[in-house]
Amino acid sequence: MSDKLVIHDVTLPISESLTVWPGDPPVQITQPLHLDRGDPYTVSRLNISAHTGTHIDAPIHFFRTGRSVEALDLQTLIGQALVVENTVAAVLSAETLELLAIPPGTQRVLFRTGNSVRQAQGDTGFCEDFVAVAPDGARWLVEHGLRLVGIDYLSVGGFSDPSTTHRILLEAGVIIVEGLNLQGVRPGVYQMMCLPLKIAGGDGAPARVVLIQSD
Ligand SMILES: [Zn+2]
């Protein structure tokens, strides 16, 4: 028997080819110092949005007096998470969520949607009609006691009105994880570790997120 954990890395790699939200700066990675140029070592400089790739949103993203990244509770960011799948729905409304059979008491849920299917087909450009959580879906999640909600695209809220869904979740203290890469992950329960960079005052932060298989 192997004692090796089965670990799914559900984090997007940060590179200059990463898709970013329209209007966000593209990822730029330069090397002010490089061994190839005779420098004693190589040092990279990253120019990225706090909402690059796989990242979390903190309440201060939408609320001036809300918590920022470094104050988020690690007890919420680490623990049992349920991956649920619906690759058919165009939007995660309250009605859709009702059908997903999320067990009572679930604190962390990650949605594997048609976004993952599209990405698996090689569609990596920004698409406006990505699958997101509708405002009534956000209310449903708050009412059902969710503490963390993750999605397989750059925003938990839809393109035409991303703010309402964000505000409902963040106002209730729900941590949002966006840009998850759930392509190879089956529905089920995992141990999640989501560790955003500890950016003081940060409205968001890139995170390394892994799911550890528990069976
Ligand atoms: Zn964000």
Residues whose N, C-alpha, C, O or C-beta is under 5 A from the ligand:
A	BS01	ZN	H51 I56 D57 L154 E178 G204
